[in-house]
């Protein structure tokens, strides 16, 4: 009996094994792959696999980071969305039908490159071969079978919401009618920062609009997909060769000598060390067409430890707006600055933190090189051994070093303030109002359907809101207060100069002005702030549902999404049914449902009658005032280049 049972179990195991093999894609050596960008060990790059044996702890934390998974080959492990018979609607052209074929992912959809109308758009079926993103969103790239050129699926996946949305709905820009082609974008643009040592080798004819995307070809290759070890440490072939000798390794260990064959960013001079991050986390441009052509063929010239400014222009509107490169860019693209920066040159889009750093007083005015602000003042690229968080927890906090999530990061240089934080902040010592980050790095940067902290360290003023349109730190937390209230306290506490305010700026809460009459970027930030837990704790939530409802029919998809997410953060609207992609009539009906539900809830609550919140003496919303201010909405086109 035992023999029969053992034989049955063995047969079952073998069946599972053969099933697994049958569902696994046949192995194809990377050099033989022809339909997507490939990973190739060139120019002294040997890949992260060569680092693992000698640096296991560093490899482990990097492997668990979102840098590694920035771009990956599409596999059952890397694809987070469910492709098993799914269907994605509300996409320009036609719905997308999703399919799993063993370990492969396929999609059938309307051809984005079709140049006719939607009614004649042909259906195509393509294999998904690469993915970008693994934290907030995931973008899927399909093979076009025109050399290594990739196309982009017209829908993307929101990871937290576990939801597909049209690709264009995830970006802050006016609605695009019809399907838009993104064919070749990864090869031409994303490869620069979403891979290590990318070589575009991208060829698009000058008359591509006439010739069509079918004329585009590419032989794109990278040292490694994602941001790998050598992106920050430089090509490691020589380092690996030299350290193949145990004697050399032990000598290095015992003497503590710096290994000149590899770059350690944290040991570089402060300005140069942050450029290692700035090679990707910046708004930058090639100096001229010759540099562009060279990069296309041979890859970007910059290597960790170099001076970044020698090979490309890092855009600083406050300093190099008159540079020849910038003049040429602005002549061809007048909205270039406005799409990435606030009017004073402060960067306003995500992933460009280096631009913020180098404009900060802590960087610009540093007289002691040892105390110059760098990326490594707060962040660490590998989880230290004494960090008790898991790798996943460390990665999820933007790789902020343990202990520096709070004020200690700033007190490294501003120690006297730490002796009595309350005296400096005029807020309770343990409150969110005594957080250095909240006051000096407010959430005025936008990207990935959310607000992020500005990395230009500054002090709050009312002038930045009135003259530049940028929300200030005080009113982003004290959502129920006016600009006049903020101006009074900043003048009294810090001697900040007051600015002239109009009637609404004196009497209406600043958050409502941004929410109702601001441009799309301001509306998005204000809607996000209303859902921010610290602001809700300070300002209350019993007055925000109606103003948020005004955004449920906003012309910008991204604004509607953020507003609905903040609305559902309110206890009374946690289960509110609303689809930001629904037709306008359904969105209008949702707005009316919010108004009705708020009206029903009002008698059961302690009635707030603050005129600054556009409430009347009974605590009811002043719809007339809300509509009046809403009619003043700034409808200038906003296109933020995330």
C-alpha positions in Angstrom: 0.0 0.0 0.0 2.8 2.4 0.9 4.5 1.6 -2.4 1.3 2.4 -4.3 0.8 5.6 -2.3 4.4 6.6 -2.9 4.1 5.9 -6.6 0.9 8.0 -6.8 2.6 10.9 -5.0 5.6 10.7 -7.3 3.3 10.6 -10.4 1.4 13.7 -9.0 4.7 15.6 -8.5 5.9 14.7 -11.9 2.6 15.8 -13.4 2.9 19.2 -11.6 6.5 19.5 -12.8 5.7 18.8 -16.4 2.7 21.2 -16.2 5.1 23.9 -14.9 7.6 23.2 -17.7 4.8 23.3 -20.2 3.6 26.8 -19.0 7.1 28.2 -18.9 8.3 30.2 -21.9 11.1 28.4 -23.7 14.5 29.9 -22.7 16.0 32.2 -25.4 19.5 33.7 -24.8 19.3 37.4 -24.4 21.6 38.1 -27.4 19.2 36.2 -29.7 16.1 38.2 -28.6 15.1 40.4 -31.6 11.8 42.0 -30.6 12.6 44.1 -27.6 15.6 46.0 -26.1 18.2 43.6 -24.9 20.7 43.5 -22.0 24.3 43.4 -23.2 27.5 43.5 -21.2 29.4 46.3 -23.1 31.6 49.3 -22.2 32.9 47.6 -19.0 29.4 46.9 -17.6 29.0 43.4 -16.2 25.5 43.6 -14.5 24.5 43.3 -10.9 24.9 39.6 -11.0 28.7 40.2 -10.7 28.2 42.2 -7.5 26.1 39.6 -5.6 28.8 37.2 -4.4 30.9 39.9 -2.6 28.2 42.3 -1.6 25.2 40.1 -0.6 23.6 42.6 1.8 23.8 45.5 -0.6 22.5 43.3 -3.4 19.6 42.2 -1.3 18.4 45.7 -0.4 18.9 46.9 -4.0 17.0 43.8 -5.3 14.0 44.8 -3.0 14.0 48.4 -4.2 11.8 50.1 -6.7 14.9 51.1 -8.6 15.5 47.5 -9.6 11.9 47.0 -10.8 11.7 50.3 -12.7 11.8 48.3 -16.0 11.5 44.5 -16.3 11.0 41.8 -18.8 7.3 40.8 -18.7 6.9 37.6 -16.7 4.3 36.2 -14.4 6.3 37.6 -11.5 6.8 41.1 -12.9 3.3 41.7 -14.3 1.1 42.8 -11.5 -2.2 43.1 -13.4 -4.5 40.1 -14.0 -4.4 39.3 -17.7 -6.4 36.1 -17.4 -9.4 36.9 -19.6 -9.8 40.5 -18.4 -11.3 43.4 -20.4 -10.4 47.1 -20.2 -13.1 49.5 -21.3 -13.2 53.3 -21.6 -10.1 53.3 -23.8 -9.7 55.4 -26.9 -10.5 53.4 -30.0 -11.7 50.0 -28.7 -11.7 48.1 -25.4 -8.7 45.9 -24.6 -9.0 42.2 -24.3 -6.4 40.6 -22.0 -5.2 37.1 -22.2 -2.7 34.7 -20.5 -1.0 32.2 -22.7 1.1 30.1 -20.4 3.7 32.4 -19.0 3.0 35.0 -21.7 0.7 38.1 -21.6 -1.2 39.2 -24.6 -3.6 41.9 -25.5 -6.0 42.6 -28.3 -6.9 46.3 -28.9 -7.4 49.0 -31.5 -4.2 49.9 -33.3 -2.9 53.1 -31.7 -0.9 53.9 -34.9 -4.0 53.8 -37.1 -4.3 57.1 -38.9 -7.9 56.8 -39.8 -11.0 57.2 -37.7 -12.0 55.1 -34.7 -14.8 53.5 -36.6 -12.3 51.9 -39.0 -9.5 51.3 -36.5 -8.2 47.7 -37.0 -7.8 45.4 -34.0 -4.4 44.0 -33.4 -3.1 41.3 -31.0 0.3 41.9 -29.4 2.5 40.2 -26.8 3.5 42.2 -23.7 7.2 41.9 -23.4 8.3 44.6 -20.9 6.8 46.5 -18.0 7.7 49.8 -16.3 6.9 50.6 -12.7 6.1 48.4 -9.7 5.1 50.9 -6.9 2.3 53.2 -7.9 1.5 52.3 -11.5 2.5 49.8 -14.1 2.9 50.5 -17.9 3.0 47.7 -20.4 5.0 47.6 -23.6 4.3 45.3 -26.5 6.4 44.0 -29.3 5.8 45.6 -32.7 8.1 43.1 -34.5 9.7 46.1 -36.2 13.2 45.5 -34.9 13.3 46.3 -31.1 10.7 49.1 -31.3 8.1 48.8 -28.5 4.6 50.0 -28.4 2.7 51.1 -25.3 -0.6 49.5 -24.3 -3.3 52.2 -24.3 -4.2 51.4 -20.7 -2.1 51.3 -17.5 -2.6 49.6 -14.2 -3.0 51.4 -10.8 -1.4 49.1 -8.3 -3.1 50.2 -5.0 -6.5 50.5 -6.6 -6.0 47.3 -8.6 -7.6 49.0 -11.5 -7.0 49.6 -15.2 -7.4 53.1 -16.6 -6.6 54.7 -20.0 -3.0 55.7 -20.2 -3.9 59.3 -20.8 -6.1 59.5 -17.7 -3.1 59.0 -15.5 -1.4 62.2 -16.7 -2.3 65.8 -15.9 -3.2 67.3 -19.2 -6.3 68.2 -21.2 -8.3 65.2 -22.5 -6.9 63.8 -25.7 -9.6 62.7 -28.1 -8.9 59.5 -30.0 -6.0 57.1 -29.6 -2.5 58.6 -29.4 0.5 56.6 -30.4 3.4 56.0 -28.0 5.2 53.7 -30.3 9.0 54.0 -29.8 8.7 56.1 -26.6 10.6 53.6 -24.4 13.4 53.3 -27.0 13.7 57.1 -27.5 13.0 58.5 -24.0 12.4 56.1 -21.2 15.7 54.2 -21.8 17.6 57.2 -20.6 16.6 56.8 -17.0 14.6 53.6 -16.7 17.6 51.4 -17.5 21.4 51.2 -16.9 23.7 52.5 -19.7 21.0 52.7 -22.3 21.8 53.0 -26.0 18.8 54.1 -27.9 20.0 53.4 -31.4 16.6 54.8 -32.4 15.9 55.9 -36.0 12.8 57.8 -36.8 12.6 59.7 -40.2 12.3 63.4 -40.0 9.0 63.2 -41.8 7.6 60.5 -39.4 4.3 62.3 -39.4 4.0 61.6 -43.1 5.9 58.3 -43.3 4.1 56.9 -40.2 5.5 55.1 -37.2 6.0 52.0 -39.3 9.2 53.7 -40.6 10.7 53.8 -37.1 13.4 51.3 -36.3 15.6 50.7 -33.2 18.4 48.5 -32.0 18.1 49.6 -28.4 20.3 47.8 -25.8 21.1 48.4 -22.2 23.6 47.1 -19.7 20.7 46.1 -17.5 17.0 46.9 -17.3 16.0 49.0 -14.4 18.4 51.1 -12.3 21.1 48.6 -11.3 24.3 48.7 -9.3 26.4 50.2 -12.1 24.0 53.1 -12.7 25.3 54.5 -9.4 28.8 52.9 -9.1 29.9 53.0 -12.7 31.0 50.1 -14.9 32.4 47.4 -12.7 34.4 45.1 -15.0 37.8 46.4 -13.8 36.7 46.3 -10.2 35.6 42.7 -10.6 38.8 41.7 -12.3 41.1 43.3 -9.7 39.1 41.9 -6.8 39.1 38.4 -8.1 42.3 38.2 -6.1 41.6 37.3 -2.4 44.9 38.9 -1.4 43.8 42.3 -2.8 40.3 42.0 -1.2 41.8 41.3 2.2 44.3 44.1 1.8 41.6 46.6 0.9 39.5 45.4 3.9 42.4 45.7 6.4 43.7 49.0 5.2 40.4 50.7 4.4 41.8 52.1 1.2 39.4 53.4 -1.4 39.1 51.2 -4.4 39.7 53.5 -7.3 38.3 50.9 -9.8 34.7 51.6 -8.6 32.8 54.7 -7.6 31.3 55.1 -4.1 28.9 58.0 -4.5 28.7 58.8 -0.7 32.5 59.3 -0.7 32.5 61.8 -3.5 32.5 65.6 -2.9 29.0 66.6 -1.9 28.1 68.4 -5.2 29.4 65.6 -7.3 27.8 62.8 -5.2 24.3 64.2 -5.7 24.9 64.3 -9.4 24.8 60.5 -9.4 21.1 60.9 -8.5 20.7 63.9 -10.7 21.6 62.0 -13.8 18.0 60.7 -13.7 16.2 62.8 -11.1 16.4 66.0 -13.0 15.0 68.0 -15.8 17.9 68.1 -18.3 18.7 68.4 -21.9 21.6 67.7 -24.3 23.6 70.8 -25.1 23.3 70.4 -28.9 22.3 68.1 -31.7 25.8 66.6 -31.9 25.5 65.5 -28.3 22.1 64.1 -29.0 23.3 62.0 -31.9 26.3 60.7 -30.0 24.0 59.7 -27.1 21.7 57.9 -29.5 24.5 55.8 -30.8 26.8 55.3 -27.9 24.7 56.1 -24.8 24.9 59.0 -22.4 28.4 60.2 -21.7 28.0 60.7 -18.0 29.5 58.2 -15.6 29.2 58.4 -11.8 32.0 60.6 -10.4 32.0 62.9 -13.5 30.8 66.5 -13.5 27.2 66.2 -14.8 27.2 69.7 -16.2 30.0 68.8 -18.7 27.8 66.5 -20.7 24.3 67.9 -20.3 22.4 71.0 -19.2 20.5 70.6 -15.9 17.6 73.1 -16.4 17.5 75.8 -13.7 15.1 78.6 -14.9 16.4 80.9 -12.2 20.0 80.6 -13.4 20.4 79.4 -17.0 17.2 80.5 -18.8 19.4 82.6 -21.1 21.7 79.7 -22.0 21.8 79.1 -25.8 20.4 75.6 -25.3 17.5 76.9 -23.3 16.8 79.7 -25.9 16.6 77.1 -28.7 14.3 74.9 -26.6 11.9 77.7 -25.7 11.8 78.9 -29.3 10.7 75.5 -30.4 8.6 74.7 -27.3 7.4 77.9 -25.5 5.6 76.0 -22.8 8.7 74.0 -21.8 9.3 75.8 -18.5 5.7 76.1 -17.4 5.2 72.3 -17.9 7.9 71.4 -15.3 8.4 74.5 -13.1 6.5 77.1 -11.1 7.0 80.7 -12.3 9.9 81.3 -9.9 11.8 78.2 -11.3 10.9 75.8 -8.5 10.4 72.4 -10.0 6.8 71.1 -9.7 6.9 67.6 -11.2 7.9 64.3 -9.7 11.1 62.5 -10.2 13.1 65.8 -10.6 14.3 66.2 -7.0 17.8 67.1 -8.0 16.6 70.4 -9.6 15.0 71.2 -6.2 18.1 70.3 -4.2 20.5 72.5 -6.2 18.2 75.5 -5.8 17.9 75.1 -2.0 19.8 77.5 0.3 21.2 74.5 2.2 23.0 73.6 -1.0 23.7 77.0 -2.6 24.9 78.8 0.5 26.9 76.0 2.1 30.3 77.2 3.2 31.4 74.0 4.7 31.7 71.2 2.2 31.1 68.6 4.9 27.8 70.2 5.7 26.5 70.7 2.2 23.1 69.2 1.7 23.1 66.2 -0.6 20.7 63.4 -1.5 22.6 61.2 1.0 21.8 63.6 3.8 18.4 61.9 4.0 18.4 58.9 1.7 20.4 55.7 1.6 20.7 53.5 -1.5 21.2 50.4 0.6 19.4 49.4 3.9 22.1 49.6 6.6 22.6 46.6 8.8 21.3 48.4 11.9 18.0 49.4 10.2 15.4 47.2 11.8 12.8 47.7 9.1 12.3 45.1 6.4 13.6 45.8 2.9 10.0 46.3 1.8 9.4 48.9 4.5 12.6 50.7 3.8 11.9 50.8 0.0 8.3 52.1 0.6 9.6 55.2 2.5 11.5 56.4 -0.6 14.7 54.9 1.0 14.9 57.5 3.7 17.5 56.5 6.2 16.2 55.1 9.5 15.9 57.9 12.0 15.7 60.6 9.4 12.0 60.4 8.8 11.6 63.2 11.3 13.5 66.3 12.2 16.8 64.6 12.8 17.7 64.9 9.2 17.5 68.7 9.4 19.0 69.0 12.9 22.3 67.6 11.5 23.0 71.1 10.5 20.4 73.1 12.5 21.1 71.7 15.9 20.2 74.8 17.9 16.6 74.6 16.7 16.4 71.1 18.1 17.0 72.4 21.6 13.6 74.1 21.6 11.6 73.2 18.5 8.4 74.9 19.8 10.2 78.2 20.1 11.0 78.1 16.4 7.8 76.6 15.1 5.2 78.1 17.5 3.5 74.7 17.4 3.4 71.9 19.9 6.7 70.0 19.9 5.3 66.7 18.7 2.7 68.1 16.4 2.8 68.0 12.6 3.3 71.7 12.7 6.7 71.2 14.3 7.8 69.0 11.4 10.7 70.5 9.4 9.5 68.6 6.3 6.0 69.9 6.5 7.0 73.6 6.7 10.1 73.6 4.5 9.4 70.8 2.1 5.6 71.1 1.5 3.6 69.0 -0.9 3.8 71.3 -3.9 5.2 68.8 -6.4 2.9 66.7 -8.6 3.2 63.3 -10.1 1.7 59.8 -10.3 -1.8 61.1 -9.3 -0.6 62.5 -6.0 1.3 65.4 -4.4 4.9 64.9 -3.3 7.2 67.0 -1.2 9.1 69.8 -2.8 12.9 69.2 -2.7 13.6 72.9 -2.9 13.9 73.7 0.8 12.3 77.1 1.5 10.2 78.9 4.1 6.5 79.5 3.7 5.2 82.8 2.5 1.9 84.2 1.3 3.7 85.8 -1.6 4.4 82.4 -3.2 0.7 81.7 -3.3 -0.5 85.1 -4.5 2.3 85.9 -7.0 3.3 82.4 -8.2 0.1 80.3 -7.6 2.0 77.8 -5.5 0.2 76.6 -2.4 2.1 77.5 0.8 2.9 75.1 3.6 0.7 76.8 6.2 -2.5 76.8 4.1 -1.8 73.3 2.8 -2.2 72.1 6.4 -4.6 74.7 7.8 -7.0 74.1 5.0 -9.7 76.1 6.8 -7.8 79.3 7.0 -7.4 82.3 4.7 -4.3 83.8 3.2 -4.9 86.8 5.4 -4.7 84.6 8.5 -1.5 83.1 7.4 0.0 86.5 6.5 -0.8 87.8 9.9 0.9 84.9 11.8 4.0 84.9 9.5 4.5 88.6 10.0 4.0 88.4 13.7 6.2 85.3 14.3 8.9 85.7 11.6 8.7 89.3 10.3 7.6 88.1 6.9 6.5 91.0 4.7 2.7 91.1 4.0 1.4 91.2 0.4 -1.7 92.9 -1.0 -4.7 90.6 -1.0 -8.1 90.9 -2.7 -11.4 90.4 -1.0 -11.6 86.6 -1.6 -8.0 86.1 -0.5 -8.8 87.9 2.7 -12.1 86.2 3.5 -12.2 82.7 1.9 -10.0 79.8 2.9 -7.0 79.5 0.6 -7.7 75.8 -0.1 -11.1 76.6 -1.4 -9.7 79.2 -3.8 -7.2 76.7 -5.1 -9.8 74.0 -5.4 -12.5 76.1 -7.1 -10.7 78.8 -9.1 -7.2 77.5 -9.5 -5.7 75.9 -12.6 -5.7 72.1 -13.0 -2.3 71.8 -11.2 -3.5 73.8 -8.2 -6.8 71.9 -8.1 -5.0 68.6 -8.1 -2.7 69.7 -5.2 -5.6 71.1 -3.2 -7.8 68.0 -3.7 -4.9 65.8 -2.6 -4.3 68.0 0.5 -7.9 67.6 1.6 -7.3 63.9 1.8 -4.0 64.2 3.7 -4.5 62.9 7.2 -2.4 65.6 9.1 -4.4 68.3 7.3 -7.7 66.6 8.1 -6.7 66.3 11.8 -5.9 70.1 11.9 -8.7 71.4 9.8 -11.6 68.9 10.3 -13.4 67.1 7.5 -17.1 68.1 8.1 -16.9 70.9 5.5 -14.9 69.5 2.6 -17.3 67.1 0.9 -19.2 69.8 -1.0 -16.1 71.6 -2.4 -14.7 68.2 -3.4 -17.9 67.4 -5.2 -17.3 70.4 -7.4 -14.3 68.5 -8.9 -16.2 65.3 -9.7 -17.0 66.7 -13.1 -13.7 68.5 -13.6 -12.4 68.5 -17.2 -9.1 66.8 -16.2 -9.3 63.1 -15.6 -6.5 63.2 -13.0 -8.2 66.0 -11.0 -11.4 64.0 -10.8 -9.5 60.9 -9.7 -7.7 62.7 -6.9 -10.8 64.4 -5.7 -12.8 61.2 -5.6 -10.0 59.5 -3.6 -10.0 62.3 -1.1 -13.7 62.2 -0.9 -13.6 58.5 0.0 -11.1 59.3 2.8 -14.0 61.0 4.6 -15.8 58.8 7.1 -19.2 59.5 5.7 -18.2 58.9 2.1 -15.9 55.8 2.4 -18.1 53.7 0.3 -19.3 56.4 -2.1 -19.9 55.0 -5.6 -18.4 57.1 -8.3 -16.3 56.4 -11.4 -14.1 59.3 -12.5 -14.2 57.9 -16.1 -18.0 57.8 -16.3 -19.9 60.0 -18.8 -20.4 63.7 -17.8 -24.1 63.1 -16.9 -23.2 60.3 -14.4 -20.5 62.5 -12.9 -23.0 65.4 -12.5 -25.4 63.0 -10.8 -22.6 62.0 -8.4 -22.0 65.6 -7.5 -25.7 66.0 -6.7 -25.6 62.9 -4.5 -22.8 64.4 -2.5 -24.8 67.6 -2.0 -27.8 65.6 -0.9 -25.9 63.3 1.4 -24.1 66.3 3.0 -27.5 68.0 3.5 -28.9 64.9 5.3 -25.8 64.7 7.6 -25.9 68.3 8.6 -28.5 68.2 11.3 -26.7 65.4 13.1 -23.5 67.3 13.4 -22.2 70.2 15.4 -22.8 72.9 12.8 -19.7 74.8 11.7 -20.6 78.3 10.6 -17.2 79.6 9.5 -17.7 82.2 6.7 -14.2 81.4 5.3 -15.5 77.9 4.5 -18.4 79.4 2.5 -20.9 78.2 5.1 -23.9 80.3 6.2 -25.1 80.9 9.7 -26.9 77.6 9.8 -23.8 75.7 8.7 -25.1 75.0 5.2 -22.8 75.4 2.2 -23.2 78.8 0.4 -23.8 77.3 -3.0 -24.1 80.7 -4.6 -20.6 81.7 -3.4 -19.1 78.3 -4.4 -20.6 78.6 -7.9 -19.4 82.2 -8.2 -15.8 81.4 -7.3 -16.0 78.2 -9.5 -17.0 80.4 -12.4 -13.6 82.1 -12.1 -11.8 78.9 -12.6 -8.5 79.2 -14.4 -9.0 77.1 -17.5 -5.5 77.6 -19.1 -4.3 74.4 -20.5 -1.9 72.6 -18.1 0.4 69.9 -19.2 2.8 68.6 -16.5 5.7 66.6 -17.8 6.0 63.9 -15.1 
